[in-house]
Amino acid sequence: MSEHDQHMAELREIVAEVLEVEPEEVADTADFVEEYEADSLRAIEILARIEKKYKVEIPQAELNEMRSLKAVHEVVARYAGWQD
């Protein structure tokens, strides 16, 4: 498994847990609000869990960008310095 695939799998687990769905139900580009009825509290919970797991600080202003798994990966990669 590549580093990118590993990160996506970990992020998928976090998102699925917060949204109370199975990981395989979280599509890479599905909009969290439209597809899973996520609200701002769930978005903040996703952000908090990511920050704790990867020991990074991501400004809450980035939440507007973090609307899909792919977008979450891009934001986390930028702040965590991932090269994948």
N, CA, C and O atoms as a CHARMM CRD file, in Angstrom:
* protein
*
  336
    1    1 MET  N      0.84900  -1.18400   0.00000 PROA 1      0.00000
    2    1 MET  CA     0.00000   0.00000   0.00000 PROA 1      0.00000
    3    1 MET  C      0.88800   1.23800   0.00000 PROA 1      0.00000
    4    1 MET  O      1.80500   1.34900   0.81400 PROA 1      0.00000
    5    2 SER  N      0.62100   2.15800  -0.90100 PROA 2      0.00000
    6    2 SER  CA     1.41700   3.38000  -0.97100 PROA 2      0.00000
    7    2 SER  C      1.09300   4.27600   0.22600 PROA 2      0.00000
    8    2 SER  O      0.09400   4.07600   0.91600 PROA 2      0.00000
    9    3 GLU  N      1.94100   5.24700   0.45200 PROA 3      0.00000
   10    3 GLU  CA     1.72400   6.17800   1.55300 PROA 3      0.00000
   11    3 GLU  C      0.40700   6.94000   1.33700 PROA 3      0.00000
   12    3 GLU  O     -0.34900   7.17500   2.28000 PROA 3      0.00000
   13    4 HSD  N      0.15200   7.31600   0.09200 PROA 4      0.00000
   14    4 HSD  CA    -1.10000   8.01800  -0.22800 PROA 4      0.00000
   15    4 HSD  C     -2.30800   7.14600   0.11200 PROA 4      0.00000
   16    4 HSD  O     -3.26000   7.61600   0.73500 PROA 4      0.00000
   17    5 ASP  N     -2.26800   5.88400  -0.29500 PROA 5      0.00000
   18    5 ASP  CA    -3.37600   4.96500  -0.01300 PROA 5      0.00000
   19    5 ASP  C     -3.56500   4.76900   1.48700 PROA 5      0.00000
   20    5 ASP  O     -4.69300   4.69100   1.97300 PROA 5      0.00000
   21    6 GLN  N     -2.45800   4.68900   2.21100 PROA 6      0.00000
   22    6 GLN  CA    -2.51400   4.52800   3.66800 PROA 6      0.00000
   23    6 GLN  C     -3.18300   5.74300   4.31400 PROA 6      0.00000
   24    6 GLN  O     -4.06200   5.60000   5.16400 PROA 6      0.00000
   25    7 HSD  N     -2.75600   6.94000   3.90000 PROA 7      0.00000
   26    7 HSD  CA    -3.35500   8.15500   4.45200 PROA 7      0.00000
   27    7 HSD  C     -4.83900   8.23500   4.11500 PROA 7      0.00000
   28    7 HSD  O     -5.64900   8.59000   4.97100 PROA 7      0.00000
   29    8 MET  N     -5.20100   7.91000   2.88300 PROA 8      0.00000
   30    8 MET  CA    -6.60800   7.95100   2.49100 PROA 8      0.00000
   31    8 MET  C     -7.42900   6.96100   3.32000 PROA 8      0.00000
   32    8 MET  O     -8.54600   7.27500   3.73000 PROA 8      0.00000
   33    9 ALA  N     -6.88500   5.77800   3.56700 PROA 9      0.00000
   34    9 ALA  CA    -7.58900   4.76800   4.35800 PROA 9      0.00000
   35    9 ALA  C     -7.79200   5.25700   5.79300 PROA 9      0.00000
   36    9 ALA  O     -8.86900   5.08900   6.36500 PROA 9      0.00000
   37   10 GLU  N     -6.75300   5.86100   6.37000 PROA 10     0.00000
   38   10 GLU  CA    -6.85900   6.38100   7.73700 PROA 10     0.00000
   39   10 GLU  C     -7.88100   7.51300   7.81500 PROA 10     0.00000
   40   10 GLU  O     -8.70100   7.55200   8.73200 PROA 10     0.00000
   41   11 LEU  N     -7.82900   8.42700   6.85800 PROA 11     0.00000
   42   11 LEU  CA    -8.77300   9.53900   6.84300 PROA 11     0.00000
   43   11 LEU  C    -10.19800   9.03300   6.61700 PROA 11     0.00000
   44   11 LEU  O    -11.14600   9.54100   7.21600 PROA 11     0.00000
   45   12 ARG  N    -10.34200   8.03600   5.75600 PROA 12     0.00000
   46   12 ARG  CA   -11.66300   7.45700   5.49000 PROA 12     0.00000
   47   12 ARG  C    -12.24500   6.87900   6.78800 PROA 12     0.00000
   48   12 ARG  O    -13.43400   7.04500   7.06000 PROA 12     0.00000
   49   13 GLU  N    -11.41100   6.20400   7.58700 PROA 13     0.00000
   50   13 GLU  CA   -11.86100   5.63500   8.86600 PROA 13     0.00000
   51   13 GLU  C    -12.34600   6.73800   9.80400 PROA 13     0.00000
   52   13 GLU  O    -13.40300   6.60900  10.42200 PROA 13     0.00000
   53   14 ILE  N    -11.58200   7.81600   9.90900 PROA 14     0.00000
   54   14 ILE  CA   -11.95100   8.93000  10.79000 PROA 14     0.00000
   55   14 ILE  C    -13.27900   9.53300  10.34400 PROA 14     0.00000
   56   14 ILE  O    -14.19100   9.71000  11.15200 PROA 14     0.00000
   57   15 VAL  N    -13.38200   9.84700   9.05500 PROA 15     0.00000
   58   15 VAL  CA   -14.59200  10.46700   8.51800 PROA 15     0.00000
   59   15 VAL  C    -15.79500   9.54500   8.70800 PROA 15     0.00000
   60   15 VAL  O    -16.86100   9.99500   9.12800 PROA 15     0.00000
   61   16 ALA  N    -15.63300   8.28100   8.40500 PROA 16     0.00000
   62   16 ALA  CA   -16.74100   7.32800   8.53100 PROA 16     0.00000
   63   16 ALA  C    -17.21900   7.22500   9.97700 PROA 16     0.00000
   64   16 ALA  O    -18.42000   7.17600  10.24100 PROA 16     0.00000
   65   17 GLU  N    -16.28300   7.19300  10.89400 PROA 17     0.00000
   66   17 GLU  CA   -16.64900   7.08700  12.30500 PROA 17     0.00000
   67   17 GLU  C    -17.46900   8.30000  12.75200 PROA 17     0.00000
   68   17 GLU  O    -18.48800   8.15500  13.42700 PROA 17     0.00000
   69   18 VAL  N    -17.01500   9.49000  12.37000 PROA 18     0.00000
   70   18 VAL  CA   -17.72900  10.70800  12.76900 PROA 18     0.00000
   71   18 VAL  C    -19.09100  10.80100  12.08100 PROA 18     0.00000
   72   18 VAL  O    -20.07000  11.21700  12.70000 PROA 18     0.00000
   73   19 LEU  N    -19.15800  10.41900  10.81300 PROA 19     0.00000
   74   19 LEU  CA   -20.41700  10.50700  10.06900 PROA 19     0.00000
   75   19 LEU  C    -21.33900   9.31000  10.32800 PROA 19     0.00000
   76   19 LEU  O    -22.46600   9.26700   9.83300 PROA 19     0.00000
   77   20 GLU  N    -20.84900   8.34300  11.10700 PROA 20     0.00000
   78   20 GLU  CA   -21.61700   7.15600  11.47900 PROA 20     0.00000
   79   20 GLU  C    -22.06000   6.35300  10.25500 PROA 20     0.00000
   80   20 GLU  O    -23.22100   5.96300  10.12800 PROA 20     0.00000
   81   21 VAL  N    -21.09600   6.12000   9.35800 PROA 21     0.00000
   82   21 VAL  CA   -21.31100   5.26900   8.18700 PROA 21     0.00000
   83   21 VAL  C    -20.15200   4.28400   8.10200 PROA 21     0.00000
   84   21 VAL  O    -19.15100   4.43500   8.80300 PROA 21     0.00000
   85   22 GLU  N    -20.28700   3.28500   7.25000 PROA 22     0.00000
   86   22 GLU  CA   -19.19200   2.33600   7.04900 PROA 22     0.00000
   87   22 GLU  C    -18.12100   2.99300   6.17700 PROA 22     0.00000
   88   22 GLU  O    -18.45500   3.76400   5.27700 PROA 22     0.00000
   89   23 PRO  N    -16.84500   2.70500   6.42400 PROA 23     0.00000
   90   23 PRO  CA   -15.76800   3.31000   5.63200 PROA 23     0.00000
   91   23 PRO  C    -15.95000   3.13500   4.12400 PROA 23     0.00000
   92   23 PRO  O    -15.66200   4.05300   3.35500 PROA 23     0.00000
   93   24 GLU  N    -16.42600   1.96500   3.69700 PROA 24     0.00000
   94   24 GLU  CA   -16.57900   1.73900   2.26300 PROA 24     0.00000
   95   24 GLU  C    -17.70900   2.58100   1.65900 PROA 24     0.00000
   96   24 GLU  O    -17.83100   2.66700   0.43700 PROA 24     0.00000
   97   25 GLU  N    -18.52800   3.19700   2.50400 PROA 25     0.00000
   98   25 GLU  CA   -19.59900   4.07700   2.02200 PROA 25     0.00000
   99   25 GLU  C    -19.09500   5.48500   1.71500 PROA 25     0.00000
  100   25 GLU  O    -19.79400   6.26500   1.06700 PROA 25     0.00000
  101   26 VAL  N    -17.88500   5.81800   2.17500 PROA 26     0.00000
  102   26 VAL  CA   -17.35000   7.16200   1.98400 PROA 26     0.00000
  103   26 VAL  C    -16.57000   7.20300   0.66500 PROA 26     0.00000
  104   26 VAL  O    -15.44100   6.72100   0.58000 PROA 26     0.00000
  105   27 ALA  N    -17.19000   7.78200  -0.34700 PROA 27     0.00000
  106   27 ALA  CA   -16.53700   7.92000  -1.64900 PROA 27     0.00000
  107   27 ALA  C    -15.53900   9.06900  -1.60600 PROA 27     0.00000
  108   27 ALA  O    -15.72500  10.03000  -0.85900 PROA 27     0.00000
  109   28 ASP  N    -14.48500   8.97100  -2.40100 PROA 28     0.00000
  110   28 ASP  CA   -13.41100   9.97400  -2.38500 PROA 28     0.00000
  111   28 ASP  C    -13.90700  11.39300  -2.63600 PROA 28     0.00000
  112   28 ASP  O    -13.42600  12.34200  -2.01600 PROA 28     0.00000
  113   29 THR  N    -14.86500  11.53600  -3.54200 PROA 29     0.00000
  114   29 THR  CA   -15.29300  12.88500  -3.92800 PROA 29     0.00000
  115   29 THR  C    -16.71700  13.23800  -3.48200 PROA 29     0.00000
  116   29 THR  O    -17.23800  14.28900  -3.85600 PROA 29     0.00000
  117   30 ALA  N    -17.34500  12.37200  -2.69200 PROA 30     0.00000
  118   30 ALA  CA   -18.70700  12.65000  -2.22700 PROA 30     0.00000
  119   30 ALA  C    -18.70800  13.82700  -1.25500 PROA 30     0.00000
  120   30 ALA  O    -17.88100  13.89700  -0.34500 PROA 30     0.00000
  121   31 ASP  N    -19.63300  14.73600  -1.45700 PROA 31     0.00000
  122   31 ASP  CA   -19.76200  15.90700  -0.59600 PROA 31     0.00000
  123   31 ASP  C    -20.36700  15.47600   0.74800 PROA 31     0.00000
  124   31 ASP  O    -21.45000  14.89200   0.79200 PROA 31     0.00000
  125   32 PHE  N    -19.65200  15.77200   1.83800 PROA 32     0.00000
  126   32 PHE  CA   -20.09100  15.34000   3.16300 PROA 32     0.00000
  127   32 PHE  C    -21.48000  15.88300   3.52100 PROA 32     0.00000
  128   32 PHE  O    -22.29500  15.17400   4.11100 PROA 32     0.00000
  129   33 VAL  N    -21.74300  17.13800   3.16300 PROA 33     0.00000
  130   33 VAL  CA   -23.02000  17.75900   3.51500 PROA 33     0.00000
  131   33 VAL  C    -24.14500  17.16100   2.67900 PROA 33     0.00000
  132   33 VAL  O    -25.17400  16.75500   3.21800 PROA 33     0.00000
  133   34 GLU  N    -23.95100  17.10800   1.36700 PROA 34     0.00000
  134   34 GLU  CA   -25.00700  16.62500   0.47800 PROA 34     0.00000
  135   34 GLU  C    -25.23300  15.11700   0.58400 PROA 34     0.00000
  136   34 GLU  O    -26.37800  14.66300   0.59400 PROA 34     0.00000
  137   35 GLU  N    -24.16300  14.34700   0.66100 PROA 35     0.00000
  138   35 GLU  CA   -24.29200  12.88700   0.66100 PROA 35     0.00000
  139   35 GLU  C    -24.55400  12.27600   2.03900 PROA 35     0.00000
  140   35 GLU  O    -25.26400  11.27700   2.15700 PROA 35     0.00000
  141   36 TYR  N    -23.97200  12.88800   3.08700 PROA 36     0.00000
  142   36 TYR  CA   -24.03200  12.27300   4.41900 PROA 36     0.00000
  143   36 TYR  C    -24.68800  13.16700   5.47200 PROA 36     0.00000
  144   36 TYR  O    -24.70300  12.84200   6.65900 PROA 36     0.00000
  145   37 GLU  N    -25.23200  14.30300   5.01400 PROA 37     0.00000
  146   37 GLU  CA   -25.92200  15.23800   5.89800 PROA 37     0.00000
  147   37 GLU  C    -25.05600  15.68700   7.08300 PROA 37     0.00000
  148   37 GLU  O    -25.54200  15.83000   8.20500 PROA 37     0.00000
  149   38 ALA  N    -23.78800  15.90000   6.81400 PROA 38     0.00000
  150   38 ALA  CA   -22.87800  16.37300   7.86400 PROA 38     0.00000
  151   38 ALA  C    -23.19300  17.82900   8.18800 PROA 38     0.00000
  152   38 ALA  O    -23.53900  18.61600   7.30700 PROA 38     0.00000
  153   39 ASP  N    -23.06500  18.17100   9.46400 PROA 39     0.00000
  154   39 ASP  CA   -23.25200  19.56400   9.87100 PROA 39     0.00000
  155   39 ASP  C    -21.92000  20.10800  10.37200 PROA 39     0.00000
  156   39 ASP  O    -20.90800  19.40800  10.36100 PROA 39     0.00000
  157   40 SER  N    -21.93100  21.35600  10.80800 PROA 40     0.00000
  158   40 SER  CA   -20.67800  22.00300  11.21600 PROA 40     0.00000
  159   40 SER  C    -20.05100  21.31800  12.43000 PROA 40     0.00000
  160   40 SER  O    -18.82600  21.28100  12.54800 PROA 40     0.00000
  161   41 LEU  N    -20.86100  20.78300  13.32200 PROA 41     0.00000
  162   41 LEU  CA   -20.30200  20.09600  14.49300 PROA 41     0.00000
  163   41 LEU  C    -19.54500  18.83900  14.07600 PROA 41     0.00000
  164   41 LEU  O    -18.49100  18.53600  14.63600 PROA 41     0.00000
  165   42 ARG  N    -20.06800  18.11700  13.11000 PROA 42     0.00000
  166   42 ARG  CA   -19.37100  16.92400  12.62500 PROA 42     0.00000
  167   42 ARG  C    -18.08700  17.32300  11.90200 PROA 42     0.00000
  168   42 ARG  O    -17.07100  16.63700  12.01200 PROA 42     0.00000
  169   43 ALA  N    -18.13100  18.42300  11.16800 PROA 43     0.00000
  170   43 ALA  CA   -16.92500  18.90000  10.47600 PROA 43     0.00000
  171   43 ALA  C    -15.83600  19.24400  11.48800 PROA 43     0.00000
  172   43 ALA  O    -14.66800  18.91400  11.28400 PROA 43     0.00000
  173   44 ILE  N    -16.21600  19.89900  12.56800 PROA 44     0.00000
  174   44 ILE  CA   -15.25200  20.25500  13.61300 PROA 44     0.00000
  175   44 ILE  C    -14.71500  18.99300  14.28500 PROA 44     0.00000
  176   44 ILE  O    -13.52900  18.92400  14.60800 PROA 44     0.00000
  177   45 GLU  N    -15.56500  18.00500  14.49600 PROA 45     0.00000
  178   45 GLU  CA   -15.13100  16.73400  15.08900 PROA 45     0.00000
  179   45 GLU  C    -14.13800  16.01500  14.17700 PROA 45     0.00000
  180   45 GLU  O    -13.14500  15.46800  14.65600 PROA 45     0.00000
  181   46 ILE  N    -14.39400  16.01100  12.88000 PROA 46     0.00000
  182   46 ILE  CA   -13.45000  15.40800  11.92400 PROA 46     0.00000
  183   46 ILE  C    -12.11400  16.12400  12.01500 PROA 46     0.00000
  184   46 ILE  O    -11.06400  15.48500  12.09000 PROA 46     0.00000
  185   47 LEU  N    -12.15200  17.45700  12.00900 PROA 47     0.00000
  186   47 LEU  CA   -10.92800  18.25100  12.08900 PROA 47     0.00000
  187   47 LEU  C    -10.16500  17.95100  13.38300 PROA 47     0.00000
  188   47 LEU  O     -8.94800  17.77200  13.35500 PROA 47     0.00000
  189   48 ALA  N    -10.86700  17.89500  14.50400 PROA 48     0.00000
  190   48 ALA  CA   -10.22300  17.64100  15.79500 PROA 48     0.00000
  191   48 ALA  C     -9.55000  16.26900  15.82600 PROA 48     0.00000
  192   48 ALA  O     -8.43300  16.13500  16.32600 PROA 48     0.00000
  193   49 ARG  N    -10.22200  15.25900  15.29700 PROA 49     0.00000
  194   49 ARG  CA    -9.64000  13.91200  15.29100 PROA 49     0.00000
  195   49 ARG  C     -8.40800  13.84000  14.38600 PROA 49     0.00000
  196   49 ARG  O     -7.42800  13.17100  14.71300 PROA 49     0.00000
  197   50 ILE  N     -8.46700  14.52600  13.25600 PROA 50     0.00000
  198   50 ILE  CA    -7.31300  14.55200  12.34300 PROA 50     0.00000
  199   50 ILE  C     -6.13700  15.25100  13.01300 PROA 50     0.00000
  200   50 ILE  O     -5.00700  14.76700  12.95900 PROA 50     0.00000
  201   51 GLU  N     -6.40600  16.38900  13.64200 PROA 51     0.00000
  202   51 GLU  CA    -5.34000  17.12500  14.32400 PROA 51     0.00000
  203   51 GLU  C     -4.69500  16.27500  15.41600 PROA 51     0.00000
  204   51 GLU  O     -3.47300  16.27200  15.56800 PROA 51     0.00000
  205   52 LYS  N     -5.51200  15.56200  16.16400 PROA 52     0.00000
  206   52 LYS  CA    -4.98600  14.71400  17.23900 PROA 52     0.00000
  207   52 LYS  C     -4.16600  13.55500  16.67700 PROA 52     0.00000
  208   52 LYS  O     -3.07000  13.27800  17.16600 PROA 52     0.00000
  209   53 LYS  N     -4.68700  12.87700  15.65600 PROA 53     0.00000
  210   53 LYS  CA    -4.00400  11.71300  15.10800 PROA 53     0.00000
  211   53 LYS  C     -2.66500  12.08000  14.47400 PROA 53     0.00000
  212   53 LYS  O     -1.66500  11.39000  14.67300 PROA 53     0.00000
  213   54 TYR  N     -2.65400  13.16900  13.71100 PROA 54     0.00000
  214   54 TYR  CA    -1.44500  13.53000  12.95800 PROA 54     0.00000
  215   54 TYR  C     -0.61900  14.63900  13.60600 PROA 54     0.00000
  216   54 TYR  O      0.41000  15.05700  13.07600 PROA 54     0.00000
  217   55 LYS  N     -1.09300  15.11200  14.77400 PROA 55     0.00000
  218   55 LYS  CA    -0.37100  16.13700  15.52500 PROA 55     0.00000
  219   55 LYS  C     -0.05600  17.35500  14.65100 PROA 55     0.00000
  220   55 LYS  O      1.08100  17.82100  14.58000 PROA 55     0.00000
  221   56 VAL  N     -1.09700  17.84800  13.99500 PROA 56     0.00000
  222   56 VAL  CA    -0.99600  19.05500  13.17000 PROA 56     0.00000
  223   56 VAL  C     -2.08700  20.02600  13.60500 PROA 56     0.00000
  224   56 VAL  O     -3.09500  19.62900  14.18900 PROA 56     0.00000
  225   57 GLU  N     -1.86900  21.30400  13.31000 PROA 57     0.00000
  226   57 GLU  CA    -2.89600  22.30300  13.55200 PROA 57     0.00000
  227   57 GLU  C     -3.39800  22.79100  12.20900 PROA 57     0.00000
  228   57 GLU  O     -2.62100  23.24500  11.36800 PROA 57     0.00000
  229   58 ILE  N     -4.69500  22.69500  12.01500 PROA 58     0.00000
  230   58 ILE  CA    -5.32400  23.13000  10.78200 PROA 58     0.00000
  231   58 ILE  C     -6.34500  24.20000  11.16000 PROA 58     0.00000
  232   58 ILE  O     -7.24700  23.93500  11.95500 PROA 58     0.00000
  233   59 PRO  N     -6.21900  25.39500  10.60600 PROA 59     0.00000
  234   59 PRO  CA    -7.15900  26.46600  10.95100 PROA 59     0.00000
  235   59 PRO  C     -8.60500  26.09500  10.59800 PROA 59     0.00000
  236   59 PRO  O     -8.85600  25.46000   9.57400 PROA 59     0.00000
  237   60 GLN  N     -9.54300  26.49200  11.44900 PROA 60     0.00000
  238   60 GLN  CA   -10.94800  26.18500  11.17600 PROA 60     0.00000
  239   60 GLN  C    -11.41900  26.82600   9.87700 PROA 60     0.00000
  240   60 GLN  O    -12.41500  26.38800   9.30100 PROA 60     0.00000
  241   61 ALA  N    -10.72800  27.84200   9.41200 PROA 61     0.00000
  242   61 ALA  CA   -11.07800  28.47200   8.13400 PROA 61     0.00000
  243   61 ALA  C    -10.98600  27.46200   6.98000 PROA 61     0.00000
  244   61 ALA  O    -11.62500  27.64200   5.94400 PROA 61     0.00000
  245   62 GLU  N    -10.19400  26.40700   7.16100 PROA 62     0.00000
  246   62 GLU  CA   -10.04300  25.38100   6.12700 PROA 62     0.00000
  247   62 GLU  C    -11.25500  24.44800   6.03900 PROA 62     0.00000
  248   62 GLU  O    -11.38200  23.68700   5.07900 PROA 62     0.00000
  249   63 LEU  N    -12.13900  24.50300   7.02800 PROA 63     0.00000
  250   63 LEU  CA   -13.29700  23.60000   7.04600 PROA 63     0.00000
  251   63 LEU  C    -14.14800  23.72600   5.78100 PROA 63     0.00000
  252   63 LEU  O    -14.69700  22.73300   5.30200 PROA 63     0.00000
  253   64 ASN  N    -14.25800  24.93300   5.24300 PROA 64     0.00000
  254   64 ASN  CA   -15.05800  25.12400   4.03000 PROA 64     0.00000
  255   64 ASN  C    -14.50600  24.32700   2.86100 PROA 64     0.00000
  256   64 ASN  O    -15.25700  23.93000   1.97000 PROA 64     0.00000
  257   65 GLU  N    -13.19400  24.09100   2.85700 PROA 65     0.00000
  258   65 GLU  CA   -12.56000  23.32800   1.78400 PROA 65     0.00000
  259   65 GLU  C    -12.67800  21.81900   2.00400 PROA 65     0.00000
  260   65 GLU  O    -12.59600  21.03900   1.05500 PROA 65     0.00000
  261   66 MET  N    -12.86700  21.42000   3.24300 PROA 66     0.00000
  262   66 MET  CA   -12.80900  20.00000   3.61100 PROA 66     0.00000
  263   66 MET  C    -14.18100  19.34100   3.49300 PROA 66     0.00000
  264   66 MET  O    -14.72900  18.85500   4.48200 PROA 66     0.00000
  265   67 ARG  N    -14.73600  19.32500   2.27200 PROA 67     0.00000
  266   67 ARG  CA   -16.10400  18.83300   2.06000 PROA 67     0.00000
  267   67 ARG  C    -16.15600  17.44100   1.45000 PROA 67     0.00000
  268   67 ARG  O    -17.24100  16.88500   1.28100 PROA 67     0.00000
  269   68 SER  N    -15.00700  16.87000   1.11700 PROA 68     0.00000
  270   68 SER  CA   -14.95900  15.50100   0.59500 PROA 68     0.00000
  271   68 SER  C    -13.67500  14.85300   1.10900 PROA 68     0.00000
  272   68 SER  O    -12.77500  15.53700   1.59800 PROA 68     0.00000
  273   69 LEU  N    -13.60300  13.54900   0.99300 PROA 69     0.00000
  274   69 LEU  CA   -12.41400  12.83900   1.46300 PROA 69     0.00000
  275   69 LEU  C    -11.16500  13.31000   0.71700 PROA 69     0.00000
  276   69 LEU  O    -10.11400  13.51700   1.32300 PROA 69     0.00000
  277   70 LYS  N    -11.28700  13.47700  -0.59100 PROA 70     0.00000
  278   70 LYS  CA   -10.15400  13.94600  -1.40700 PROA 70     0.00000
  279   70 LYS  C     -9.70700  15.34000  -0.93900 PROA 70     0.00000
  280   70 LYS  O     -8.51100  15.59900  -0.81200 PROA 70     0.00000
  281   71 ALA  N    -10.66100  16.22200  -0.68700 PROA 71     0.00000
  282   71 ALA  CA   -10.34100  17.57100  -0.23000 PROA 71     0.00000
  283   71 ALA  C     -9.70800  17.55000   1.16000 PROA 71     0.00000
  284   71 ALA  O     -8.78300  18.31400   1.43600 PROA 71     0.00000
  285   72 VAL  N    -10.20800  16.67300   2.03500 PROA 72     0.00000
  286   72 VAL  CA    -9.62300  16.53700   3.37100 PROA 72     0.00000
  287   72 VAL  C     -8.15900  16.11300   3.24100 PROA 72     0.00000
  288   72 VAL  O     -7.28700  16.67200   3.90700 PROA 72     0.00000
  289   73 HSD  N     -7.89300  15.13600   2.39200 PROA 73     0.00000
  290   73 HSD  CA    -6.51800  14.67200   2.19100 PROA 73     0.00000
  291   73 HSD  C     -5.62800  15.81700   1.71900 PROA 73     0.00000
  292   73 HSD  O     -4.51100  15.97500   2.21100 PROA 73     0.00000
  293   74 GLU  N     -6.10900  16.61200   0.77500 PROA 74     0.00000
  294   74 GLU  CA    -5.30000  17.71900   0.25000 PROA 74     0.00000
  295   74 GLU  C     -4.96200  18.73400   1.33100 PROA 74     0.00000
  296   74 GLU  O     -3.82600  19.20200   1.41000 PROA 74     0.00000
  297   75 VAL  N     -5.94200  19.07800   2.16700 PROA 75     0.00000
  298   75 VAL  CA    -5.70600  20.05400   3.23600 PROA 75     0.00000
  299   75 VAL  C     -4.74500  19.47700   4.27500 PROA 75     0.00000
  300   75 VAL  O     -3.78700  20.14200   4.66900 PROA 75     0.00000
  301   76 VAL  N     -4.99700  18.24700   4.72000 PROA 76     0.00000
  302   76 VAL  CA    -4.12100  17.63200   5.72400 PROA 76     0.00000
  303   76 VAL  C     -2.70400  17.48300   5.17500 PROA 76     0.00000
  304   76 VAL  O     -1.73500  17.74800   5.88600 PROA 76     0.00000
  305   77 ALA  N     -2.57700  17.06900   3.94100 PROA 77     0.00000
  306   77 ALA  CA    -1.25300  16.90300   3.32000 PROA 77     0.00000
  307   77 ALA  C     -0.48400  18.22200   3.35100 PROA 77     0.00000
  308   77 ALA  O      0.71300  18.24500   3.63800 PROA 77     0.00000
  309   78 ARG  N     -1.17700  19.31200   3.05600 PROA 78     0.00000
  310   78 ARG  CA    -0.53100  20.63400   3.04600 PROA 78     0.00000
  311   78 ARG  C      0.00500  20.99000   4.42400 PROA 78     0.00000
  312   78 ARG  O      1.12500  21.48800   4.54000 PROA 78     0.00000
  313   79 TYR  N     -0.78100  20.74300   5.47400 PROA 79     0.00000
  314   79 TYR  CA    -0.37400  21.12500   6.82900 PROA 79     0.00000
  315   79 TYR  C      0.56900  20.11000   7.47500 PROA 79     0.00000
  316   79 TYR  O      1.39300  20.47400   8.31400 PROA 79     0.00000
  317   80 ALA  N      0.45200  18.84900   7.08900 PROA 80     0.00000
  318   80 ALA  CA     1.29000  17.80600   7.68100 PROA 80     0.00000
  319   80 ALA  C      2.59200  17.61300   6.89300 PROA 80     0.00000
  320   80 ALA  O      3.49300  16.90700   7.34600 PROA 80     0.00000
  321   81 GLY  N      2.68800  18.23500   5.72200 PROA 81     0.00000
  322   81 GLY  CA     3.89700  18.10800   4.91600 PROA 81     0.00000
  323   81 GLY  C      4.01300  16.77900   4.18900 PROA 81     0.00000
  324   81 GLY  O      5.11500  16.34200   3.85600 PROA 81     0.00000
  325   82 TRP  N      2.85600  16.12500   3.93700 PROA 82     0.00000
  326   82 TRP  CA     2.88400  14.86300   3.21400 PROA 82     0.00000
  327   82 TRP  C      3.29400  15.11900   1.77800 PROA 82     0.00000
  328   82 TRP  O      2.89600  16.12000   1.18200 PROA 82     0.00000
  329   83 GLN  N      4.07700  14.22800   1.22800 PROA 83     0.00000
  330   83 GLN  CA     4.51500  14.34500  -0.17000 PROA 83     0.00000
  331   83 GLN  C      3.79400  13.35800  -1.07300 PROA 83     0.00000
  332   83 GLN  O      4.19600  13.15500  -2.21900 PROA 83     0.00000
  333   84 ASP  N      2.73700  12.74500  -0.56800 PROA 84     0.00000
  334   84 ASP  CA     2.07400  11.70300  -1.36800 PROA 84     0.00000
  335   84 ASP  C      0.96900  12.28200  -2.20100 PROA 84     0.00000
  336   84 ASP  O      0.30300  11.55300  -2.93700 PROA 84     0.00000
